[in-house]
């Protein structure tokens, strides 16, 4: 995990991923090799933790339109 990625960011990432799972936007999430992995529509998406936050925020915003 990148040292610049602080505890509040980890908490934000986990909260966003959990919300996305509850809304069935993703099927699974977790760290893998220093990256954050999302299972979305049967495909694994591997992103930096910051990229994962941005991706999840976009998914959640689009789902509320």
CHARMM internal coordinates of N, CA and C (Angstrom, degrees):
IC EDIT
DIST 1 N 1 CA 1.4457
DIST 1 CA 1 C 1.5207
ANGL 1 N 1 CA 1 C 108.31
DIST 1 C 2 N 1.3027
ANGL 1 CA 1 C 2 N 117.93
DIHE 1 N 1 CA 1 C 2 N 138.87
DIST 2 N 2 CA 1.4534
ANGL 1 C 2 N 2 CA 123.68
DIHE 1 CA 1 C 2 N 2 CA 178.61
DIST 2 CA 2 C 1.5229
ANGL 2 N 2 CA 2 C 109.58
DIHE 1 C 2 N 2 CA 2 C -66.82
DIST 2 C 3 N 1.3351
ANGL 2 CA 2 C 3 N 116.19
DIHE 2 N 2 CA 2 C 3 N 132.32
DIST 3 N 3 CA 1.4641
ANGL 2 C 3 N 3 CA 119.81
DIHE 2 CA 2 C 3 N 3 CA -178.34
DIST 3 CA 3 C 1.5211
ANGL 3 N 3 CA 3 C 112.16
DIHE 2 C 3 N 3 CA 3 C -65.76
DIST 3 C 4 N 1.3398
ANGL 3 CA 3 C 4 N 117.31
DIHE 3 N 3 CA 3 C 4 N -22.82
DIST 4 N 4 CA 1.4586
ANGL 3 C 4 N 4 CA 120.31
DIHE 3 CA 3 C 4 N 4 CA 177.95
DIST 4 CA 4 C 1.5273
ANGL 4 N 4 CA 4 C 111.56
DIHE 3 C 4 N 4 CA 4 C -72.43
DIST 4 C 5 N 1.2888
ANGL 4 CA 4 C 5 N 116.24
DIHE 4 N 4 CA 4 C 5 N -15.08
DIST 5 N 5 CA 1.4566
ANGL 4 C 5 N 5 CA 121.63
DIHE 4 CA 4 C 5 N 5 CA -178.75
DIST 5 CA 5 C 1.5172
ANGL 5 N 5 CA 5 C 107.66
DIHE 4 C 5 N 5 CA 5 C -87.62
DIST 5 C 6 N 1.3285
ANGL 5 CA 5 C 6 N 117.42
DIHE 5 N 5 CA 5 C 6 N 98.51
DIST 6 N 6 CA 1.4620
ANGL 5 C 6 N 6 CA 121.87
DIHE 5 CA 5 C 6 N 6 CA -171.38
DIST 6 CA 6 C 1.5273
ANGL 6 N 6 CA 6 C 112.77
DIHE 5 C 6 N 6 CA 6 C -82.24
DIST 6 C 7 N 1.3120
ANGL 6 CA 6 C 7 N 114.54
DIHE 6 N 6 CA 6 C 7 N 176.32
DIST 7 N 7 CA 1.4658
ANGL 6 C 7 N 7 CA 121.14
DIHE 6 CA 6 C 7 N 7 CA -175.78
DIST 7 CA 7 C 1.5229
ANGL 7 N 7 CA 7 C 111.68
DIHE 6 C 7 N 7 CA 7 C -60.50
DIST 7 C 8 N 1.3231
ANGL 7 CA 7 C 8 N 118.09
DIHE 7 N 7 CA 7 C 8 N -39.70
DIST 8 N 8 CA 1.4670
ANGL 7 C 8 N 8 CA 119.13
DIHE 7 CA 7 C 8 N 8 CA -179.48
DIST 8 CA 8 C 1.5272
ANGL 8 N 8 CA 8 C 110.89
DIHE 7 C 8 N 8 CA 8 C -65.23
DIST 8 C 9 N 1.3353
ANGL 8 CA 8 C 9 N 117.19
DIHE 8 N 8 CA 8 C 9 N -33.74
DIST 9 N 9 CA 1.4623
ANGL 8 C 9 N 9 CA 120.46
DIHE 8 CA 8 C 9 N 9 CA 176.85
DIST 9 CA 9 C 1.5227
ANGL 9 N 9 CA 9 C 111.08
DIHE 8 C 9 N 9 CA 9 C -68.77
DIST 9 C 10 N 1.3305
ANGL 9 CA 9 C 10 N 116.78
DIHE 9 N 9 CA 9 C 10 N -39.13
DIST 10 N 10 CA 1.4676
ANGL 9 C 10 N 10 CA 120.67
DIHE 9 CA 9 C 10 N 10 CA 176.66
DIST 10 CA 10 C 1.5210
ANGL 10 N 10 CA 10 C 109.29
DIHE 9 C 10 N 10 CA 10 C -61.68
DIST 10 C 11 N 1.3239
ANGL 10 CA 10 C 11 N 116.58
DIHE 10 N 10 CA 10 C 11 N -44.55
DIST 11 N 11 CA 1.4676
ANGL 10 C 11 N 11 CA 120.93
DIHE 10 CA 10 C 11 N 11 CA 178.85
DIST 11 CA 11 C 1.5282
ANGL 11 N 11 CA 11 C 111.06
DIHE 10 C 11 N 11 CA 11 C -62.79
DIST 11 C 12 N 1.3341
ANGL 11 CA 11 C 12 N 116.65
DIHE 11 N 11 CA 11 C 12 N -41.53
DIST 12 N 12 CA 1.4623
ANGL 11 C 12 N 12 CA 120.55
DIHE 11 CA 11 C 12 N 12 CA 178.90
DIST 12 CA 12 C 1.5287
ANGL 12 N 12 CA 12 C 110.43
DIHE 11 C 12 N 12 CA 12 C -63.70
DIST 12 C 13 N 1.3283
ANGL 12 CA 12 C 13 N 116.63
DIHE 12 N 12 CA 12 C 13 N -44.34
DIST 13 N 13 CA 1.4591
ANGL 12 C 13 N 13 CA 120.92
DIHE 12 CA 12 C 13 N 13 CA 179.65
DIST 13 CA 13 C 1.5230
ANGL 13 N 13 CA 13 C 110.94
DIHE 12 C 13 N 13 CA 13 C -61.25
DIST 13 C 14 N 1.3184
ANGL 13 CA 13 C 14 N 116.68
DIHE 13 N 13 CA 13 C 14 N -45.87
DIST 14 N 14 CA 1.4639
ANGL 13 C 14 N 14 CA 120.66
DIHE 13 CA 13 C 14 N 14 CA 179.93
DIST 14 CA 14 C 1.5335
ANGL 14 N 14 CA 14 C 110.72
DIHE 13 C 14 N 14 CA 14 C -63.24
DIST 14 C 15 N 1.3370
ANGL 14 CA 14 C 15 N 117.26
DIHE 14 N 14 CA 14 C 15 N -42.55
DIST 15 N 15 CA 1.4669
ANGL 14 C 15 N 15 CA 120.99
DIHE 14 CA 14 C 15 N 15 CA -179.59
DIST 15 CA 15 C 1.5286
ANGL 15 N 15 CA 15 C 110.96
DIHE 14 C 15 N 15 CA 15 C -64.51
DIST 15 C 16 N 1.3301
ANGL 15 CA 15 C 16 N 117.39
DIHE 15 N 15 CA 15 C 16 N -43.45
DIST 16 N 16 CA 1.4617
ANGL 15 C 16 N 16 CA 120.58
DIHE 15 CA 15 C 16 N 16 CA 178.79
DIST 16 CA 16 C 1.5264
ANGL 16 N 16 CA 16 C 111.21
DIHE 15 C 16 N 16 CA 16 C -64.20
DIST 16 C 17 N 1.3337
ANGL 16 CA 16 C 17 N 116.39
DIHE 16 N 16 CA 16 C 17 N -43.35
DIST 17 N 17 CA 1.4637
ANGL 16 C 17 N 17 CA 120.47
DIHE 16 CA 16 C 17 N 17 CA -179.80
DIST 17 CA 17 C 1.5227
ANGL 17 N 17 CA 17 C 110.95
DIHE 16 C 17 N 17 CA 17 C -65.20
DIST 17 C 18 N 1.3144
ANGL 17 CA 17 C 18 N 116.93
DIHE 17 N 17 CA 17 C 18 N -39.69
DIST 18 N 18 CA 1.4634
ANGL 17 C 18 N 18 CA 120.72
DIHE 17 CA 17 C 18 N 18 CA 178.32
DIST 18 CA 18 C 1.5259
ANGL 18 N 18 CA 18 C 110.51
DIHE 17 C 18 N 18 CA 18 C -64.48
DIST 18 C 19 N 1.3267
ANGL 18 CA 18 C 19 N 116.81
DIHE 18 N 18 CA 18 C 19 N -43.76
DIST 19 N 19 CA 1.4677
ANGL 18 C 19 N 19 CA 120.33
DIHE 18 CA 18 C 19 N 19 CA 177.80
DIST 19 CA 19 C 1.5325
ANGL 19 N 19 CA 19 C 110.82
DIHE 18 C 19 N 19 CA 19 C -62.61
DIST 19 C 20 N 1.3253
ANGL 19 CA 19 C 20 N 116.55
DIHE 19 N 19 CA 19 C 20 N -41.44
DIST 20 N 20 CA 1.4673
ANGL 19 C 20 N 20 CA 120.42
DIHE 19 CA 19 C 20 N 20 CA 178.66
DIST 20 CA 20 C 1.5281
ANGL 20 N 20 CA 20 C 111.05
DIHE 19 C 20 N 20 CA 20 C -63.96
DIST 20 C 21 N 1.3255
ANGL 20 CA 20 C 21 N 117.01
DIHE 20 N 20 CA 20 C 21 N -36.95
DIST 21 N 21 CA 1.4706
ANGL 20 C 21 N 21 CA 120.02
DIHE 20 CA 20 C 21 N 21 CA 176.81
DIST 21 CA 21 C 1.5212
ANGL 21 N 21 CA 21 C 110.50
DIHE 20 C 21 N 21 CA 21 C -67.07
DIST 21 C 22 N 1.3296
ANGL 21 CA 21 C 22 N 117.35
DIHE 21 N 21 CA 21 C 22 N -42.81
DIST 22 N 22 CA 1.4619
ANGL 21 C 22 N 22 CA 120.93
DIHE 21 CA 21 C 22 N 22 CA 179.61
DIST 22 CA 22 C 1.5256
ANGL 22 N 22 CA 22 C 111.12
DIHE 21 C 22 N 22 CA 22 C -60.85
DIST 22 C 23 N 1.3329
ANGL 22 CA 22 C 23 N 116.56
DIHE 22 N 22 CA 22 C 23 N -34.17
DIST 23 N 23 CA 1.4672
ANGL 22 C 23 N 23 CA 121.32
DIHE 22 CA 22 C 23 N 23 CA 179.05
DIST 23 CA 23 C 1.5263
ANGL 23 N 23 CA 23 C 111.90
DIHE 22 C 23 N 23 CA 23 C -87.97
DIST 23 C 24 N 1.3431
ANGL 23 CA 23 C 24 N 115.86
DIHE 23 N 23 CA 23 C 24 N 4.61
DIST 24 N 24 CA 1.4679
ANGL 23 C 24 N 24 CA 122.91
DIHE 23 CA 23 C 24 N 24 CA 178.12
DIST 24 CA 24 C 1.5279
ANGL 24 N 24 CA 24 C 112.80
DIHE 23 C 24 N 24 CA 24 C 61.70
DIST 24 C 25 N 1.3323
ANGL 24 CA 24 C 25 N 115.91
DIHE 24 N 24 CA 24 C 25 N 31.08
DIST 25 N 25 CA 1.4603
ANGL 24 C 25 N 25 CA 120.92
DIHE 24 CA 24 C 25 N 25 CA 176.36
DIST 25 CA 25 C 1.5232
ANGL 25 N 25 CA 25 C 111.04
DIHE 24 C 25 N 25 CA 25 C -85.45
DIST 25 C 26 N 1.3285
ANGL 25 CA 25 C 26 N 116.53
DIHE 25 N 25 CA 25 C 26 N -26.89
DIST 26 N 26 CA 1.4624
ANGL 25 C 26 N 26 CA 123.08
DIHE 25 CA 25 C 26 N 26 CA 174.32
DIST 26 CA 26 C 1.5226
ANGL 26 N 26 CA 26 C 107.40
DIHE 25 C 26 N 26 CA 26 C -134.74
DIST 26 C 27 N 1.3287
ANGL 26 CA 26 C 27 N 115.68
DIHE 26 N 26 CA 26 C 27 N 159.45
DIST 27 N 27 CA 1.4673
ANGL 26 C 27 N 27 CA 120.29
DIHE 26 CA 26 C 27 N 27 CA -179.10
DIST 27 CA 27 C 1.5151
ANGL 27 N 27 CA 27 C 112.80
DIHE 26 C 27 N 27 CA 27 C -101.13
DIST 27 C 28 N 1.3462
ANGL 27 CA 27 C 28 N 116.88
DIHE 27 N 27 CA 27 C 28 N -27.68
DIST 28 N 28 CA 1.4640
ANGL 27 C 28 N 28 CA 120.86
DIHE 27 CA 27 C 28 N 28 CA -177.23
DIST 28 CA 28 C 1.5236
ANGL 28 N 28 CA 28 C 108.91
DIHE 27 C 28 N 28 CA 28 C -159.95
DIST 28 C 29 N 1.3327
ANGL 28 CA 28 C 29 N 115.18
DIHE 28 N 28 CA 28 C 29 N 162.84
DIST 29 N 29 CA 1.4624
ANGL 28 C 29 N 29 CA 120.28
DIHE 28 CA 28 C 29 N 29 CA 177.82
DIST 29 CA 29 C 1.5145
ANGL 29 N 29 CA 29 C 109.62
DIHE 28 C 29 N 29 CA 29 C -157.61
DIST 29 C 30 N 1.3342
ANGL 29 CA 29 C 30 N 115.71
DIHE 29 N 29 CA 29 C 30 N 156.64
DIST 30 N 30 CA 1.4592
ANGL 29 C 30 N 30 CA 120.13
DIHE 29 CA 29 C 30 N 30 CA 176.70
DIST 30 CA 30 C 1.5167
ANGL 30 N 30 CA 30 C 111.72
DIHE 29 C 30 N 30 CA 30 C 165.65
DIST 30 C 31 N 1.3398
ANGL 30 CA 30 C 31 N 114.81
DIHE 30 N 30 CA 30 C 31 N 168.09
DIST 31 N 31 CA 1.4601
ANGL 30 C 31 N 31 CA 120.89
DIHE 30 CA 30 C 31 N 31 CA 178.37
DIST 31 CA 31 C 1.5172
ANGL 31 N 31 CA 31 C 110.42
DIHE 30 C 31 N 31 CA 31 C -79.59
DIST 31 C 32 N 1.3285
ANGL 31 CA 31 C 32 N 115.40
DIHE 31 N 31 CA 31 C 32 N 143.99
DIST 32 N 32 CA 1.4658
ANGL 31 C 32 N 32 CA 121.45
DIHE 31 CA 31 C 32 N 32 CA 176.58
DIST 32 CA 32 C 1.5256
ANGL 32 N 32 CA 32 C 107.86
DIHE 31 C 32 N 32 CA 32 C -150.85
DIST 32 C 33 N 1.3044
ANGL 32 CA 32 C 33 N 115.63
DIHE 32 N 32 CA 32 C 33 N 111.84
DIST 33 N 33 CA 1.4626
ANGL 32 C 33 N 33 CA 120.57
DIHE 32 CA 32 C 33 N 33 CA 177.00
DIST 33 CA 33 C 1.5130
ANGL 33 N 33 CA 33 C 114.31
DIHE 32 C 33 N 33 CA 33 C 59.58
DIST 33 C 34 N 1.3281
ANGL 33 CA 33 C 34 N 118.03
DIHE 33 N 33 CA 33 C 34 N 37.83
DIST 34 N 34 CA 1.4596
ANGL 33 C 34 N 34 CA 121.81
DIHE 33 CA 33 C 34 N 34 CA 179.46
DIST 34 CA 34 C 1.5177
ANGL 34 N 34 CA 34 C 114.26
DIHE 33 C 34 N 34 CA 34 C 82.71
DIST 34 C 35 N 1.3129
ANGL 34 CA 34 C 35 N 117.08
DIHE 34 N 34 CA 34 C 35 N -3.22
DIST 35 N 35 CA 1.4581
ANGL 34 C 35 N 35 CA 122.29
DIHE 34 CA 34 C 35 N 35 CA 177.63
DIST 35 CA 35 C 1.5214
ANGL 35 N 35 CA 35 C 108.36
DIHE 34 C 35 N 35 CA 35 C -111.27
DIST 35 C 36 N 1.3305
ANGL 35 CA 35 C 36 N 116.25
DIHE 35 N 35 CA 35 C 36 N 167.84
DIST 36 N 36 CA 1.4546
ANGL 35 C 36 N 36 CA 120.15
DIHE 35 CA 35 C 36 N 36 CA 177.62
DIST 36 CA 36 C 1.5172
ANGL 36 N 36 CA 36 C 107.85
DIHE 35 C 36 N 36 CA 36 C -109.18
DIST 36 C 37 N 1.3101
ANGL 36 CA 36 C 37 N 115.60
DIHE 36 N 36 CA 36 C 37 N 129.59
DIST 37 N 37 CA 1.4578
ANGL 36 C 37 N 37 CA 121.80
DIHE 36 CA 36 C 37 N 37 CA -174.68
DIST 37 CA 37 C 1.5258
ANGL 37 N 37 CA 37 C 110.07
DIHE 36 C 37 N 37 CA 37 C -109.53
DIST 37 C 38 N 1.3256
ANGL 37 CA 37 C 38 N 115.05
DIHE 37 N 37 CA 37 C 38 N 133.14
DIST 38 N 38 CA 1.4582
ANGL 37 C 38 N 38 CA 122.06
DIHE 37 CA 37 C 38 N 38 CA 176.43
DIST 38 CA 38 C 1.5224
ANGL 38 N 38 CA 38 C 108.03
DIHE 37 C 38 N 38 CA 38 C -121.13
DIST 38 C 39 N 1.3131
ANGL 38 CA 38 C 39 N 117.04
DIHE 38 N 38 CA 38 C 39 N 136.05
DIST 39 N 39 CA 1.4611
ANGL 38 C 39 N 39 CA 121.36
DIHE 38 CA 38 C 39 N 39 CA 173.24
DIST 39 CA 39 C 1.5212
ANGL 39 N 39 CA 39 C 106.62
DIHE 38 C 39 N 39 CA 39 C -101.72
DIST 39 C 40 N 1.3104
ANGL 39 CA 39 C 40 N 114.82
DIHE 39 N 39 CA 39 C 40 N 112.35
DIST 40 N 40 CA 1.4603
ANGL 39 C 40 N 40 CA 121.13
DIHE 39 CA 39 C 40 N 40 CA -174.34
DIST 40 CA 40 C 1.5224
ANGL 40 N 40 CA 40 C 108.77
DIHE 39 C 40 N 40 CA 40 C -132.55
DIST 40 C 41 N 1.3247
ANGL 40 CA 40 C 41 N 116.80
DIHE 40 N 40 CA 40 C 41 N 120.14
DIST 41 N 41 CA 1.4637
ANGL 40 C 41 N 41 CA 123.33
DIHE 40 CA 40 C 41 N 41 CA 179.81
DIST 41 CA 41 C 1.5291
ANGL 41 N 41 CA 41 C 111.30
DIHE 40 C 41 N 41 CA 41 C 53.38
DIST 41 C 42 N 1.3241
ANGL 41 CA 41 C 42 N 116.65
DIHE 41 N 41 CA 41 C 42 N 41.49
DIST 42 N 42 CA 1.4556
ANGL 41 C 42 N 42 CA 121.83
DIHE 41 CA 41 C 42 N 42 CA 176.25
DIST 42 CA 42 C 1.5163
ANGL 42 N 42 CA 42 C 115.50
DIHE 41 C 42 N 42 CA 42 C 79.49
DIST 42 C 43 N 1.3311
ANGL 42 CA 42 C 43 N 118.04
DIHE 42 N 42 CA 42 C 43 N 1.72
DIST 43 N 43 CA 1.4577
ANGL 42 C 43 N 43 CA 122.00
DIHE 42 CA 42 C 43 N 43 CA 179.76
DIST 43 CA 43 C 1.5179
ANGL 43 N 43 CA 43 C 109.94
DIHE 42 C 43 N 43 CA 43 C -118.24
DIST 43 C 44 N 1.3412
ANGL 43 CA 43 C 44 N 115.46
DIHE 43 N 43 CA 43 C 44 N 140.46
DIST 44 N 44 CA 1.4539
ANGL 43 C 44 N 44 CA 120.26
DIHE 43 CA 43 C 44 N 44 CA 175.88
DIST 44 CA 44 C 1.5181
ANGL 44 N 44 CA 44 C 109.34
DIHE 43 C 44 N 44 CA 44 C -85.61
DIST 44 C 45 N 1.3136
ANGL 44 CA 44 C 45 N 115.83
DIHE 44 N 44 CA 44 C 45 N 132.67
DIST 45 N 45 CA 1.4584
ANGL 44 C 45 N 45 CA 122.67
DIHE 44 CA 44 C 45 N 45 CA 176.34
DIST 45 CA 45 C 1.5211
ANGL 45 N 45 CA 45 C 106.21
DIHE 44 C 45 N 45 CA 45 C -115.79
DIST 45 C 46 N 1.3283
ANGL 45 CA 45 C 46 N 117.32
DIHE 45 N 45 CA 45 C 46 N 121.73
DIST 46 N 46 CA 1.4546
ANGL 45 C 46 N 46 CA 122.55
DIHE 45 CA 45 C 46 N 46 CA -178.76
DIST 46 CA 46 C 1.5225
ANGL 46 N 46 CA 46 C 108.38
DIHE 45 C 46 N 46 CA 46 C -107.97
DIST 46 C 47 N 1.3384
ANGL 46 CA 46 C 47 N 116.23
DIHE 46 N 46 CA 46 C 47 N 118.63
DIST 47 N 47 CA 1.4611
ANGL 46 C 47 N 47 CA 122.22
DIHE 46 CA 46 C 47 N 47 CA -175.42
DIST 47 CA 47 C 1.5200
ANGL 47 N 47 CA 47 C 110.52
DIHE 46 C 47 N 47 CA 47 C -132.47
DIST 47 C 48 N 1.3243
ANGL 47 CA 47 C 48 N 115.42
DIHE 47 N 47 CA 47 C 48 N 161.94
DIST 48 N 48 CA 1.4584
ANGL 47 C 48 N 48 CA 118.55
DIHE 47 CA 47 C 48 N 48 CA 168.43
DIST 48 CA 48 C 1.5250
ANGL 48 N 48 CA 48 C 106.71
DIHE 47 C 48 N 48 CA 48 C -66.10
DIST 48 C 49 N 1.3231
ANGL 48 CA 48 C 49 N 118.59
DIHE 48 N 48 CA 48 C 49 N 158.18
DIST 49 N 49 CA 1.4691
ANGL 48 C 49 N 49 CA 118.99
DIHE 48 CA 48 C 49 N 49 CA 177.72
DIST 49 CA 49 C 1.5328
ANGL 49 N 49 CA 49 C 112.73
DIHE 48 C 49 N 49 CA 49 C -55.61
DIST 49 C 50 N 1.3493
ANGL 49 CA 49 C 50 N 117.35
DIHE 49 N 49 CA 49 C 50 N -41.51
DIST 50 N 50 CA 1.4666
ANGL 49 C 50 N 50 CA 119.53
DIHE 49 CA 49 C 50 N 50 CA 178.42
DIST 50 CA 50 C 1.5302
ANGL 50 N 50 CA 50 C 110.63
DIHE 49 C 50 N 50 CA 50 C -65.68
DIST 50 C 51 N 1.3218
ANGL 50 CA 50 C 51 N 116.62
DIHE 50 N 50 CA 50 C 51 N -40.33
DIST 51 N 51 CA 1.4606
ANGL 50 C 51 N 51 CA 120.79
DIHE 50 CA 50 C 51 N 51 CA 177.05
DIST 51 CA 51 C 1.5182
ANGL 51 N 51 CA 51 C 112.01
DIHE 50 C 51 N 51 CA 51 C -62.94
DIST 51 C 52 N 1.3263
ANGL 51 CA 51 C 52 N 116.20
DIHE 51 N 51 CA 51 C 52 N -37.22
DIST 52 N 52 CA 1.4672
ANGL 51 C 52 N 52 CA 120.70
DIHE 51 CA 51 C 52 N 52 CA 178.38
DIST 52 CA 52 C 1.5252
ANGL 52 N 52 CA 52 C 110.87
DIHE 51 C 52 N 52 CA 52 C -65.33
DIST 52 C 53 N 1.3259
ANGL 52 CA 52 C 53 N 117.08
DIHE 52 N 52 CA 52 C 53 N -40.82
DIST 53 N 53 CA 1.4687
ANGL 52 C 53 N 53 CA 120.48
DIHE 52 CA 52 C 53 N 53 CA 177.18
DIST 53 CA 53 C 1.5227
ANGL 53 N 53 CA 53 C 109.51
DIHE 52 C 53 N 53 CA 53 C -59.63
DIST 53 C 54 N 1.3333
ANGL 53 CA 53 C 54 N 116.82
DIHE 53 N 53 CA 53 C 54 N -48.52
DIST 54 N 54 CA 1.4616
ANGL 53 C 54 N 54 CA 120.51
DIHE 53 CA 53 C 54 N 54 CA -179.45
DIST 54 CA 54 C 1.5301
ANGL 54 N 54 CA 54 C 111.21
DIHE 53 C 54 N 54 CA 54 C -61.88
DIST 54 C 55 N 1.3183
ANGL 54 CA 54 C 55 N 116.77
DIHE 54 N 54 CA 54 C 55 N -43.18
DIST 55 N 55 CA 1.4702
ANGL 54 C 55 N 55 CA 121.23
DIHE 54 CA 54 C 55 N 55 CA -179.67
DIST 55 CA 55 C 1.5321
ANGL 55 N 55 CA 55 C 110.62
DIHE 54 C 55 N 55 CA 55 C -63.13
DIST 55 C 56 N 1.3232
ANGL 55 CA 55 C 56 N 116.65
DIHE 55 N 55 CA 55 C 56 N -45.27
DIST 56 N 56 CA 1.4657
ANGL 55 C 56 N 56 CA 120.38
DIHE 55 CA 55 C 56 N 56 CA -179.74
DIST 56 CA 56 C 1.5236
ANGL 56 N 56 CA 56 C 111.39
DIHE 55 C 56 N 56 CA 56 C -65.95
DIST 56 C 57 N 1.3301
ANGL 56 CA 56 C 57 N 117.62
DIHE 56 N 56 CA 56 C 57 N -39.80
DIST 57 N 57 CA 1.4641
ANGL 56 C 57 N 57 CA 120.34
DIHE 56 CA 56 C 57 N 57 CA 177.46
DIST 57 CA 57 C 1.5280
ANGL 57 N 57 CA 57 C 110.36
DIHE 56 C 57 N 57 CA 57 C -60.61
DIST 57 C 58 N 1.3314
ANGL 57 CA 57 C 58 N 116.69
DIHE 57 N 57 CA 57 C 58 N -42.07
DIST 58 N 58 CA 1.4643
ANGL 57 C 58 N 58 CA 121.08
DIHE 57 CA 57 C 58 N 58 CA 178.69
DIST 58 CA 58 C 1.5251
ANGL 58 N 58 CA 58 C 110.94
DIHE 57 C 58 N 58 CA 58 C -64.10
DIST 58 C 59 N 1.3340
ANGL 58 CA 58 C 59 N 117.10
DIHE 58 N 58 CA 58 C 59 N -46.46
DIST 59 N 59 CA 1.4686
ANGL 58 C 59 N 59 CA 120.67
DIHE 58 CA 58 C 59 N 59 CA 177.92
DIST 59 CA 59 C 1.5229
ANGL 59 N 59 CA 59 C 111.35
DIHE 58 C 59 N 59 CA 59 C -56.98
DIST 59 C 60 N 1.3224
ANGL 59 CA 59 C 60 N 116.10
DIHE 59 N 59 CA 59 C 60 N -46.32
DIST 60 N 60 CA 1.4636
ANGL 59 C 60 N 60 CA 120.43
DIHE 59 CA 59 C 60 N 60 CA -177.61
DIST 60 CA 60 C 1.5208
ANGL 60 N 60 CA 60 C 111.43
DIHE 59 C 60 N 60 CA 60 C -67.37
DIST 60 C 61 N 1.3385
ANGL 60 CA 60 C 61 N 117.82
DIHE 60 N 60 CA 60 C 61 N -38.82
DIST 61 N 61 CA 1.4651
ANGL 60 C 61 N 61 CA 120.68
DIHE 60 CA 60 C 61 N 61 CA 177.84
DIST 61 CA 61 C 1.5232
ANGL 61 N 61 CA 61 C 110.59
DIHE 60 C 61 N 61 CA 61 C -64.67
DIST 61 C 62 N 1.3363
ANGL 61 CA 61 C 62 N 116.65
DIHE 61 N 61 CA 61 C 62 N -43.41
DIST 62 N 62 CA 1.4641
ANGL 61 C 62 N 62 CA 120.38
DIHE 61 CA 61 C 62 N 62 CA -179.52
DIST 62 CA 62 C 1.5215
ANGL 62 N 62 CA 62 C 111.58
DIHE 61 C 62 N 62 CA 62 C -65.62
DIST 62 C 63 N 1.3215
ANGL 62 CA 62 C 63 N 116.81
DIHE 62 N 62 CA 62 C 63 N -31.90
DIST 63 N 63 CA 1.4665
ANGL 62 C 63 N 63 CA 119.68
DIHE 62 CA 62 C 63 N 63 CA -178.52
DIST 63 CA 63 C 1.5185
ANGL 63 N 63 CA 63 C 112.00
DIHE 62 C 63 N 63 CA 63 C -73.61
DIST 63 C 64 N 1.3452
ANGL 63 CA 63 C 64 N 117.15
DIHE 63 N 63 CA 63 C 64 N -20.03
DIST 64 N 64 CA 1.4590
ANGL 63 C 64 N 64 CA 118.45
DIHE 63 CA 63 C 64 N 64 CA -178.96
DIST 64 CA 64 C 1.5231
ANGL 64 N 64 CA 64 C 112.41
DIHE 63 C 64 N 64 CA 64 C -95.87
DIST 64 C 65 N 1.3176
ANGL 64 CA 64 C 65 N 117.85
DIHE 64 N 64 CA 64 C 65 N 5.21
DIST 65 N 65 CA 1.4717
ANGL 64 C 65 N 65 CA 120.51
DIHE 64 CA 64 C 65 N 65 CA 177.45
DIST 65 CA 65 C 1.5095
ANGL 65 N 65 CA 65 C 111.26
DIHE 64 C 65 N 65 CA 65 C -80.25
END
COOR INIT
IC SEED 1 N 1 CA 1 C
IC BUILD
